């Protein structure tokens, strides 16, 4: 069974294709949910998009296309 994970593209737009993209993996769904709640709290200070099944974008390619 795979561990819960989410990939995040940090930043508002992908101008210059320079946004850092990082995958975070957790031992439990509860840990993932707590992490996303913390990330959500920083919205307004930092922008981000979540990538993966059930998140804002399904794939990195989809995010890149939307944020060119």
PDB file with SEQRES, HELIX, SHEET and CRYST1 records, atoms N, CA, C and O in Angstrom:
SEQRES   1 A   68  UNK UNK UNK UNK UNK UNK UNK UNK UNK UNK UNK UNK UNK          
SEQRES   2 A   68  UNK UNK UNK UNK UNK UNK UNK UNK UNK UNK UNK UNK UNK          
SEQRES   3 A   68  UNK UNK UNK UNK UNK UNK UNK UNK UNK UNK UNK UNK UNK          
SEQRES   4 A   68  UNK UNK UNK UNK UNK UNK UNK UNK UNK UNK UNK UNK UNK          
SEQRES   5 A   68  UNK UNK UNK UNK UNK UNK UNK UNK UNK UNK UNK UNK UNK          
SEQRES   6 A   68  UNK UNK UNK                                                  
HELIX    1 AA1 UNK A   15  UNK A   17  5                                   3    
HELIX    2 AA2 UNK A   29  UNK A   41  1                                  13    
HELIX    3 AA3 UNK A   60  UNK A   66  1                                   7    
SHEET    1 AA1 3 UNK A  21  UNK A  25  0                                        
SHEET    2 AA1 3 UNK A   5  UNK A  10 -1                                        
SHEET    3 AA1 3 UNK A  48  UNK A  51 -1                                        
CRYST1    1.000    1.000    1.000  90.00  90.00  90.00 P 1           1          
ATOM      1  N   UNK A   1       0.851  -1.186   0.000  1.00  0.00           N  
ATOM      2  CA  UNK A   1       0.000   0.000   0.000  1.00  0.00           C  
ATOM      3  C   UNK A   1       0.890   1.241   0.000  1.00  0.00           C  
ATOM      4  O   UNK A   1       1.845   1.335   0.771  1.00  0.00           O  
ATOM      5  N   UNK A   2       0.565   2.180  -0.869  1.00  0.00           N  
ATOM      6  CA  UNK A   2       1.396   3.384  -0.962  1.00  0.00           C  
ATOM      7  C   UNK A   2       1.049   4.366   0.159  1.00  0.00           C  
ATOM      8  O   UNK A   2      -0.075   4.409   0.659  1.00  0.00           O  
ATOM      9  N   UNK A   3       2.048   5.140   0.525  1.00  0.00           N  
ATOM     10  CA  UNK A   3       1.855   6.140   1.573  1.00  0.00           C  
ATOM     11  C   UNK A   3       1.114   7.344   0.992  1.00  0.00           C  
ATOM     12  O   UNK A   3       1.278   7.656  -0.188  1.00  0.00           O  
ATOM     13  N   UNK A   4       0.294   8.032   1.812  1.00  0.00           N  
ATOM     14  CA  UNK A   4      -0.366   9.242   1.348  1.00  0.00           C  
ATOM     15  C   UNK A   4       0.681  10.279   0.930  1.00  0.00           C  
ATOM     16  O   UNK A   4       1.705  10.444   1.594  1.00  0.00           O  
ATOM     17  N   UNK A   5       0.413  10.968  -0.170  1.00  0.00           N  
ATOM     18  CA  UNK A   5       1.364  11.971  -0.643  1.00  0.00           C  
ATOM     19  C   UNK A   5       0.648  13.079  -1.388  1.00  0.00           C  
ATOM     20  O   UNK A   5      -0.502  12.933  -1.804  1.00  0.00           O  
ATOM     21  N   UNK A   6       1.346  14.181  -1.545  1.00  0.00           N  
ATOM     22  CA  UNK A   6       0.874  15.300  -2.350  1.00  0.00           C  
ATOM     23  C   UNK A   6       2.105  15.962  -2.953  1.00  0.00           C  
ATOM     24  O   UNK A   6       3.149  16.066  -2.310  1.00  0.00           O  
ATOM     25  N   UNK A   7       1.965  16.405  -4.191  1.00  0.00           N  
ATOM     26  CA  UNK A   7       3.014  17.180  -4.840  1.00  0.00           C  
ATOM     27  C   UNK A   7       2.562  18.621  -4.855  1.00  0.00           C  
ATOM     28  O   UNK A   7       1.407  18.904  -5.170  1.00  0.00           O  
ATOM     29  N   UNK A   8       3.452  19.535  -4.520  1.00  0.00           N  
ATOM     30  CA  UNK A   8       3.098  20.955  -4.459  1.00  0.00           C  
ATOM     31  C   UNK A   8       4.012  21.744  -5.381  1.00  0.00           C  
ATOM     32  O   UNK A   8       5.234  21.604  -5.344  1.00  0.00           O  
ATOM     33  N   UNK A   9       3.389  22.583  -6.213  1.00  0.00           N  
ATOM     34  CA  UNK A   9       4.112  23.560  -7.011  1.00  0.00           C  
ATOM     35  C   UNK A   9       4.014  24.874  -6.257  1.00  0.00           C  
ATOM     36  O   UNK A   9       2.932  25.451  -6.148  1.00  0.00           O  
ATOM     37  N   UNK A  10       5.129  25.347  -5.740  1.00  0.00           N  
ATOM     38  CA  UNK A  10       5.145  26.577  -4.948  1.00  0.00           C  
ATOM     39  C   UNK A  10       5.215  27.773  -5.888  1.00  0.00           C  
ATOM     40  O   UNK A  10       5.946  27.742  -6.877  1.00  0.00           O  
ATOM     41  N   UNK A  11       4.469  28.814  -5.591  1.00  0.00           N  
ATOM     42  CA  UNK A  11       4.496  30.044  -6.375  1.00  0.00           C  
ATOM     43  C   UNK A  11       3.198  30.280  -7.105  1.00  0.00           C  
ATOM     44  O   UNK A  11       2.359  29.389  -7.233  1.00  0.00           O  
ATOM     45  N   UNK A  12       3.051  31.510  -7.585  1.00  0.00           N  
ATOM     46  CA  UNK A  12       1.794  31.916  -8.201  1.00  0.00           C  
ATOM     47  C   UNK A  12       1.677  31.509  -9.665  1.00  0.00           C  
ATOM     48  O   UNK A  12       0.637  30.989 -10.068  1.00  0.00           O  
ATOM     49  N   UNK A  13       2.684  31.725 -10.451  1.00  0.00           N  
ATOM     50  CA  UNK A  13       2.671  31.393 -11.877  1.00  0.00           C  
ATOM     51  C   UNK A  13       3.977  30.716 -12.235  1.00  0.00           C  
ATOM     52  O   UNK A  13       4.970  30.853 -11.521  1.00  0.00           O  
ATOM     53  N   UNK A  14       3.979  29.998 -13.323  1.00  0.00           N  
ATOM     54  CA  UNK A  14       5.159  29.257 -13.741  1.00  0.00           C  
ATOM     55  C   UNK A  14       5.974  30.038 -14.766  1.00  0.00           C  
ATOM     56  O   UNK A  14       6.485  29.452 -15.720  1.00  0.00           O  
ATOM     57  N   UNK A  15       6.102  31.344 -14.585  1.00  0.00           N  
ATOM     58  CA  UNK A  15       6.867  32.147 -15.532  1.00  0.00           C  
ATOM     59  C   UNK A  15       8.330  31.722 -15.478  1.00  0.00           C  
ATOM     60  O   UNK A  15       8.932  31.675 -14.406  1.00  0.00           O  
ATOM     61  N   UNK A  16       8.885  31.416 -16.622  1.00  0.00           N  
ATOM     62  CA  UNK A  16      10.270  30.991 -16.681  1.00  0.00           C  
ATOM     63  C   UNK A  16      10.483  29.561 -16.217  1.00  0.00           C  
ATOM     64  O   UNK A  16      11.623  29.115 -16.086  1.00  0.00           O  
ATOM     65  N   UNK A  17       9.384  28.828 -15.965  1.00  0.00           N  
ATOM     66  CA  UNK A  17       9.463  27.434 -15.537  1.00  0.00           C  
ATOM     67  C   UNK A  17      10.397  27.264 -14.334  1.00  0.00           C  
ATOM     68  O   UNK A  17      11.170  26.308 -14.266  1.00  0.00           O  
ATOM     69  N   UNK A  18      10.315  28.209 -13.384  1.00  0.00           N  
ATOM     70  CA  UNK A  18      11.256  28.195 -12.266  1.00  0.00           C  
ATOM     71  C   UNK A  18      10.605  27.932 -10.901  1.00  0.00           C  
ATOM     72  O   UNK A  18      11.248  28.111  -9.867  1.00  0.00           O  
ATOM     73  N   UNK A  19       9.350  27.516 -10.896  1.00  0.00           N  
ATOM     74  CA  UNK A  19       8.698  27.227  -9.618  1.00  0.00           C  
ATOM     75  C   UNK A  19       9.205  25.905  -9.052  1.00  0.00           C  
ATOM     76  O   UNK A  19       9.279  24.910  -9.773  1.00  0.00           O  
ATOM     77  N   UNK A  20       9.553  25.887  -7.771  1.00  0.00           N  
ATOM     78  CA  UNK A  20       9.948  24.619  -7.172  1.00  0.00           C  
ATOM     79  C   UNK A  20       8.744  23.692  -7.036  1.00  0.00           C  
ATOM     80  O   UNK A  20       7.674  24.116  -6.598  1.00  0.00           O  
ATOM     81  N   UNK A  21       8.919  22.441  -7.407  1.00  0.00           N  
ATOM     82  CA  UNK A  21       7.877  21.424  -7.282  1.00  0.00           C  
ATOM     83  C   UNK A  21       8.448  20.319  -6.404  1.00  0.00           C  
ATOM     84  O   UNK A  21       9.527  19.795  -6.678  1.00  0.00           O  
ATOM     85  N   UNK A  22       7.714  19.965  -5.339  1.00  0.00           N  
ATOM     86  CA  UNK A  22       8.225  18.970  -4.398  1.00  0.00           C  
ATOM     87  C   UNK A  22       7.104  18.036  -3.965  1.00  0.00           C  
ATOM     88  O   UNK A  22       5.972  18.468  -3.748  1.00  0.00           O  
ATOM     89  N   UNK A  23       7.423  16.769  -3.842  1.00  0.00           N  
ATOM     90  CA  UNK A  23       6.473  15.770  -3.364  1.00  0.00           C  
ATOM     91  C   UNK A  23       6.734  15.485  -1.888  1.00  0.00           C  
ATOM     92  O   UNK A  23       7.873  15.273  -1.472  1.00  0.00           O  
ATOM     93  N   UNK A  24       5.662  15.486  -1.115  1.00  0.00           N  
ATOM     94  CA  UNK A  24       5.723  15.211   0.318  1.00  0.00           C  
ATOM     95  C   UNK A  24       4.972  13.906   0.579  1.00  0.00           C  
ATOM     96  O   UNK A  24       3.844  13.736   0.115  1.00  0.00           O  
ATOM     97  N   UNK A  25       5.589  12.987   1.317  1.00  0.00           N  
ATOM     98  CA  UNK A  25       4.981  11.698   1.642  1.00  0.00           C  
ATOM     99  C   UNK A  25       4.803  11.583   3.155  1.00  0.00           C  
ATOM    100  O   UNK A  25       5.625  12.066   3.933  1.00  0.00           O  
ATOM    101  N   UNK A  26       3.712  10.931   3.549  1.00  0.00           N  
ATOM    102  CA  UNK A  26       3.364  10.848   4.961  1.00  0.00           C  
ATOM    103  C   UNK A  26       3.027   9.416   5.345  1.00  0.00           C  
ATOM    104  O   UNK A  26       2.706   8.596   4.485  1.00  0.00           O  
ATOM    105  N   UNK A  27       3.100   9.119   6.625  1.00  0.00           N  
ATOM    106  CA  UNK A  27       2.764   7.782   7.115  1.00  0.00           C  
ATOM    107  C   UNK A  27       1.266   7.545   7.185  1.00  0.00           C  
ATOM    108  O   UNK A  27       0.806   6.412   7.039  1.00  0.00           O  
ATOM    109  N   UNK A  28       0.492   8.624   7.411  1.00  0.00           N  
ATOM    110  CA  UNK A  28      -0.963   8.475   7.538  1.00  0.00           C  
ATOM    111  C   UNK A  28      -1.681   9.587   6.778  1.00  0.00           C  
ATOM    112  O   UNK A  28      -1.100  10.629   6.476  1.00  0.00           O  
ATOM    113  N   UNK A  29      -2.953   9.343   6.476  1.00  0.00           N  
ATOM    114  CA  UNK A  29      -3.790  10.371   5.836  1.00  0.00           C  
ATOM    115  C   UNK A  29      -3.956  11.555   6.776  1.00  0.00           C  
ATOM    116  O   UNK A  29      -4.028  12.697   6.322  1.00  0.00           O  
ATOM    117  N   UNK A  30      -4.018  11.301   8.074  1.00  0.00           N  
ATOM    118  CA  UNK A  30      -4.135  12.380   9.061  1.00  0.00           C  
ATOM    119  C   UNK A  30      -2.946  13.326   9.010  1.00  0.00           C  
ATOM    120  O   UNK A  30      -3.110  14.541   9.117  1.00  0.00           O  
ATOM    121  N   UNK A  31      -1.742  12.770   8.847  1.00  0.00           N  
ATOM    122  CA  UNK A  31      -0.546  13.615   8.720  1.00  0.00           C  
ATOM    123  C   UNK A  31      -0.615  14.460   7.457  1.00  0.00           C  
ATOM    124  O   UNK A  31      -0.281  15.644   7.480  1.00  0.00           O  
ATOM    125  N   UNK A  32      -1.046  13.858   6.359  1.00  0.00           N  
ATOM    126  CA  UNK A  32      -1.211  14.604   5.105  1.00  0.00           C  
ATOM    127  C   UNK A  32      -2.218  15.732   5.287  1.00  0.00           C  
ATOM    128  O   UNK A  32      -1.959  16.866   4.884  1.00  0.00           O  
ATOM    129  N   UNK A  33      -3.363  15.429   5.891  1.00  0.00           N  
ATOM    130  CA  UNK A  33      -4.395  16.454   6.103  1.00  0.00           C  
ATOM    131  C   UNK A  33      -3.885  17.597   6.976  1.00  0.00           C  
ATOM    132  O   UNK A  33      -4.168  18.762   6.695  1.00  0.00           O  
ATOM    133  N   UNK A  34      -3.136  17.275   8.033  1.00  0.00           N  
ATOM    134  CA  UNK A  34      -2.588  18.312   8.910  1.00  0.00           C  
ATOM    135  C   UNK A  34      -1.584  19.182   8.152  1.00  0.00           C  
ATOM    136  O   UNK A  34      -1.564  20.402   8.314  1.00  0.00           O  
ATOM    137  N   UNK A  35      -0.761  18.553   7.330  1.00  0.00           N  
ATOM    138  CA  UNK A  35       0.205  19.302   6.523  1.00  0.00           C  
ATOM    139  C   UNK A  35      -0.524  20.261   5.579  1.00  0.00           C  
ATOM    140  O   UNK A  35      -0.166  21.435   5.484  1.00  0.00           O  
ATOM    141  N   UNK A  36      -1.549  19.757   4.881  1.00  0.00           N  
ATOM    142  CA  UNK A  36      -2.287  20.607   3.939  1.00  0.00           C  
ATOM    143  C   UNK A  36      -3.016  21.735   4.661  1.00  0.00           C  
ATOM    144  O   UNK A  36      -3.144  22.831   4.115  1.00  0.00           O  
ATOM    145  N   UNK A  37      -3.489  21.489   5.864  1.00  0.00           N  
ATOM    146  CA  UNK A  37      -4.122  22.555   6.644  1.00  0.00           C  
ATOM    147  C   UNK A  37      -3.106  23.650   6.954  1.00  0.00           C  
ATOM    148  O   UNK A  37      -3.422  24.836   6.861  1.00  0.00           O  
ATOM    149  N   UNK A  38      -1.902  23.259   7.318  1.00  0.00           N  
ATOM    150  CA  UNK A  38      -0.841  24.230   7.584  1.00  0.00           C  
ATOM    151  C   UNK A  38      -0.460  25.007   6.336  1.00  0.00           C  
ATOM    152  O   UNK A  38      -0.260  26.221   6.388  1.00  0.00           O  
ATOM    153  N   UNK A  39      -0.361  24.306   5.212  1.00  0.00           N  
ATOM    154  CA  UNK A  39      -0.046  24.982   3.945  1.00  0.00           C  
ATOM    155  C   UNK A  39      -1.162  25.964   3.597  1.00  0.00           C  
ATOM    156  O   UNK A  39      -0.898  27.078   3.145  1.00  0.00           O  
ATOM    157  N   UNK A  40      -2.400  25.548   3.807  1.00  0.00           N  
ATOM    158  CA  UNK A  40      -3.543  26.412   3.512  1.00  0.00           C  
ATOM    159  C   UNK A  40      -3.518  27.685   4.356  1.00  0.00           C  
ATOM    160  O   UNK A  40      -3.915  28.751   3.885  1.00  0.00           O  
ATOM    161  N   UNK A  41      -3.058  27.578   5.589  1.00  0.00           N  
ATOM    162  CA  UNK A  41      -2.971  28.740   6.471  1.00  0.00           C  
ATOM    163  C   UNK A  41      -2.003  29.795   5.943  1.00  0.00           C  
ATOM    164  O   UNK A  41      -2.163  30.980   6.238  1.00  0.00           O  
ATOM    165  N   UNK A  42      -1.008  29.383   5.172  1.00  0.00           N  
ATOM    166  CA  UNK A  42      -0.028  30.349   4.663  1.00  0.00           C  
ATOM    167  C   UNK A  42      -0.511  31.019   3.374  1.00  0.00           C  
ATOM    168  O   UNK A  42       0.148  31.930   2.872  1.00  0.00           O  
ATOM    169  N   UNK A  43      -1.654  30.579   2.830  1.00  0.00           N  
ATOM    170  CA  UNK A  43      -2.182  31.184   1.613  1.00  0.00           C  
ATOM    171  C   UNK A  43      -2.409  32.672   1.847  1.00  0.00           C  
ATOM    172  O   UNK A  43      -3.008  33.079   2.842  1.00  0.00           O  
ATOM    173  N   UNK A  44      -1.931  33.446   0.936  1.00  0.00           N  
ATOM    174  CA  UNK A  44      -1.932  34.895   1.098  1.00  0.00           C  
ATOM    175  C   UNK A  44      -0.526  35.388   1.389  1.00  0.00           C  
ATOM    176  O   UNK A  44      -0.151  36.502   1.022  1.00  0.00           O  
ATOM    177  N   UNK A  45       0.235  34.547   2.047  1.00  0.00           N  
ATOM    178  CA  UNK A  45       1.643  34.838   2.285  1.00  0.00           C  
ATOM    179  C   UNK A  45       2.478  34.184   1.193  1.00  0.00           C  
ATOM    180  O   UNK A  45       3.446  34.759   0.694  1.00  0.00           O  
ATOM    181  N   UNK A  46       2.085  32.988   0.842  1.00  0.00           N  
ATOM    182  CA  UNK A  46       2.723  32.227  -0.229  1.00  0.00           C  
ATOM    183  C   UNK A  46       1.617  31.593  -1.055  1.00  0.00           C  
ATOM    184  O   UNK A  46       0.575  31.228  -0.510  1.00  0.00           O  
ATOM    185  N   UNK A  47       1.822  31.456  -2.351  1.00  0.00           N  
ATOM    186  CA  UNK A  47       0.843  30.773  -3.179  1.00  0.00           C  
ATOM    187  C   UNK A  47       1.379  29.395  -3.530  1.00  0.00           C  
ATOM    188  O   UNK A  47       2.589  29.167  -3.535  1.00  0.00           O  
ATOM    189  N   UNK A  48       0.473  28.489  -3.820  1.00  0.00           N  
ATOM    190  CA  UNK A  48       0.854  27.121  -4.144  1.00  0.00           C  
ATOM    191  C   UNK A  48      -0.288  26.439  -4.875  1.00  0.00           C  
ATOM    192  O   UNK A  48      -1.414  26.937  -4.871  1.00  0.00           O  
ATOM    193  N   UNK A  49      -0.009  25.310  -5.501  1.00  0.00           N  
ATOM    194  CA  UNK A  49      -1.026  24.452  -6.103  1.00  0.00           C  
ATOM    195  C   UNK A  49      -0.690  23.022  -5.718  1.00  0.00           C  
ATOM    196  O   UNK A  49       0.468  22.612  -5.795  1.00  0.00           O  
ATOM    197  N   UNK A  50      -1.706  22.255  -5.300  1.00  0.00           N  
ATOM    198  CA  UNK A  50      -1.477  20.856  -4.974  1.00  0.00           C  
ATOM    199  C   UNK A  50      -1.695  20.016  -6.234  1.00  0.00           C  
ATOM    200  O   UNK A  50      -2.581  20.295  -7.041  1.00  0.00           O  
ATOM    201  N   UNK A  51      -0.860  18.978  -6.381  1.00  0.00           N  
ATOM    202  CA  UNK A  51      -0.873  18.145  -7.577  1.00  0.00           C  
ATOM    203  C   UNK A  51      -0.951  16.691  -7.158  1.00  0.00           C  
ATOM    204  O   UNK A  51      -0.196  16.250  -6.292  1.00  0.00           O  
ATOM    205  N   UNK A  52      -1.848  15.953  -7.758  1.00  0.00           N  
ATOM    206  CA  UNK A  52      -2.003  14.523  -7.466  1.00  0.00           C  
ATOM    207  C   UNK A  52      -3.472  14.158  -7.460  1.00  0.00           C  
ATOM    208  O   UNK A  52      -4.338  15.029  -7.529  1.00  0.00           O  
ATOM    209  N   UNK A  53      -3.746  12.884  -7.379  1.00  0.00           N  
ATOM    210  CA  UNK A  53      -5.126  12.400  -7.411  1.00  0.00           C  
ATOM    211  C   UNK A  53      -5.953  13.052  -6.308  1.00  0.00           C  
ATOM    212  O   UNK A  53      -5.607  12.967  -5.130  1.00  0.00           O  
ATOM    213  N   UNK A  54      -7.038  13.696  -6.695  1.00  0.00           N  
ATOM    214  CA  UNK A  54      -7.927  14.337  -5.734  1.00  0.00           C  
ATOM    215  C   UNK A  54      -7.512  15.732  -5.308  1.00  0.00           C  
ATOM    216  O   UNK A  54      -8.133  16.311  -4.416  1.00  0.00           O  
ATOM    217  N   UNK A  55      -6.471  16.288  -5.927  1.00  0.00           N  
ATOM    218  CA  UNK A  55      -6.001  17.620  -5.555  1.00  0.00           C  
ATOM    219  C   UNK A  55      -6.342  18.625  -6.661  1.00  0.00           C  
ATOM    220  O   UNK A  55      -7.070  18.285  -7.594  1.00  0.00           O  
ATOM    221  N   UNK A  56      -5.828  19.846  -6.571  1.00  0.00           N  
ATOM    222  CA  UNK A  56      -6.163  20.915  -7.524  1.00  0.00           C  
ATOM    223  C   UNK A  56      -5.886  20.507  -8.969  1.00  0.00           C  
ATOM    224  O   UNK A  56      -6.700  20.763  -9.856  1.00  0.00           O  
ATOM    225  N   UNK A  57      -4.755  19.883  -9.201  1.00  0.00           N  
ATOM    226  CA  UNK A  57      -4.350  19.406 -10.522  1.00  0.00           C  
ATOM    227  C   UNK A  57      -3.984  17.935 -10.405  1.00  0.00           C  
ATOM    228  O   UNK A  57      -3.389  17.522  -9.409  1.00  0.00           O  
ATOM    229  N   UNK A  58      -4.331  17.145 -11.404  1.00  0.00           N  
ATOM    230  CA  UNK A  58      -4.023  15.715 -11.373  1.00  0.00           C  
ATOM    231  C   UNK A  58      -2.548  15.432 -11.658  1.00  0.00           C  
ATOM    232  O   UNK A  58      -1.970  14.510 -11.083  1.00  0.00           O  
ATOM    233  N   UNK A  59      -1.937  16.226 -12.549  1.00  0.00           N  
ATOM    234  CA  UNK A  59      -0.551  15.969 -12.954  1.00  0.00           C  
ATOM    235  C   UNK A  59       0.254  17.262 -12.995  1.00  0.00           C  
ATOM    236  O   UNK A  59      -0.311  18.352 -13.073  1.00  0.00           O  
ATOM    237  N   UNK A  60       1.574  17.134 -12.943  1.00  0.00           N  
ATOM    238  CA  UNK A  60       2.447  18.303 -13.089  1.00  0.00           C  
ATOM    239  C   UNK A  60       2.243  18.929 -14.449  1.00  0.00           C  
ATOM    240  O   UNK A  60       2.234  20.154 -14.567  1.00  0.00           O  
ATOM    241  N   UNK A  61       2.077  18.113 -15.483  1.00  0.00           N  
ATOM    242  CA  UNK A  61       1.846  18.639 -16.841  1.00  0.00           C  
ATOM    243  C   UNK A  61       0.587  19.500 -16.894  1.00  0.00           C  
ATOM    244  O   UNK A  61       0.580  20.556 -17.526  1.00  0.00           O  
ATOM    245  N   UNK A  62      -0.473  19.051 -16.233  1.00  0.00           N  
ATOM    246  CA  UNK A  62      -1.712  19.834 -16.202  1.00  0.00           C  
ATOM    247  C   UNK A  62      -1.483  21.184 -15.532  1.00  0.00           C  
ATOM    248  O   UNK A  62      -1.973  22.208 -16.008  1.00  0.00           O  
ATOM    249  N   UNK A  63      -0.735  21.187 -14.423  1.00  0.00           N  
ATOM    250  CA  UNK A  63      -0.432  22.444 -13.740  1.00  0.00           C  
ATOM    251  C   UNK A  63       0.400  23.357 -14.624  1.00  0.00           C  
ATOM    252  O   UNK A  63       0.122  24.553 -14.716  1.00  0.00           O  
ATOM    253  N   UNK A  64       1.430  22.801 -15.283  1.00  0.00           N  
ATOM    254  CA  UNK A  64       2.290  23.602 -16.148  1.00  0.00           C  
ATOM    255  C   UNK A  64       1.495  24.240 -17.289  1.00  0.00           C  
ATOM    256  O   UNK A  64       1.701  25.408 -17.622  1.00  0.00           O  
ATOM    257  N   UNK A  65       0.588  23.466 -17.883  1.00  0.00           N  
ATOM    258  CA  UNK A  65      -0.225  23.998 -18.987  1.00  0.00           C  
ATOM    259  C   UNK A  65      -1.114  25.142 -18.514  1.00  0.00           C  
ATOM    260  O   UNK A  65      -1.260  26.144 -19.214  1.00  0.00           O  
ATOM    261  N   UNK A  66      -1.700  25.004 -17.348  1.00  0.00           N  
ATOM    262  CA  UNK A  66      -2.586  26.032 -16.808  1.00  0.00           C  
ATOM    263  C   UNK A  66      -1.837  27.283 -16.371  1.00  0.00           C  
ATOM    264  O   UNK A  66      -2.418  28.368 -16.336  1.00  0.00           O  
ATOM    265  N   UNK A  67      -0.552  27.148 -16.038  1.00  0.00           N  
ATOM    266  CA  UNK A  67       0.206  28.253 -15.449  1.00  0.00           C  
ATOM    267  C   UNK A  67       1.353  28.744 -16.306  1.00  0.00           C  
ATOM    268  O   UNK A  67       2.355  29.226 -15.778  1.00  0.00           O  
ATOM    269  N   UNK A  68       1.228  28.634 -17.601  1.00  0.00           N  
ATOM    270  CA  UNK A  68       2.278  29.140 -18.493  1.00  0.00           C  
ATOM    271  C   UNK A  68       2.239  30.640 -18.551  1.00  0.00           C  
ATOM    272  O   UNK A  68       3.047  31.251 -19.251  1.00  0.00           O  
TER     273      UNK A  68                                                      
END                                                                             
